[in-house]
Amino acid sequence: MDNQQRTTRRIGAIVGVVVAAIYLLNPTAGVLELIPDVAPVIGNLDEAGATALLLWGVQQLRSRDALPLPPLKNRR
């Protein structure tokens, strides 16, 4: 995987984590609610999807394919 693909995946993971975290921290907001929770059986699928997105993003950010930090310059 080249640097551009890793950078794109890392940016996507960051965006996914942020969006999923906002959605999960405010699940009753009418504007962000994709599927009403009162719908039987499928009412919590949107929260499950947000949780899956959050877990995927964290996994991508922790993976070995993530871009390494730049090396520190040795100060002498």
HELIX and SHEET records of a PDB file:
HELIX    1   1 ASN A    3  LEU A   25  1                                  23    
HELIX    2   2 LEU A   45  ARG A   62  1                                  18    
END                                                                             
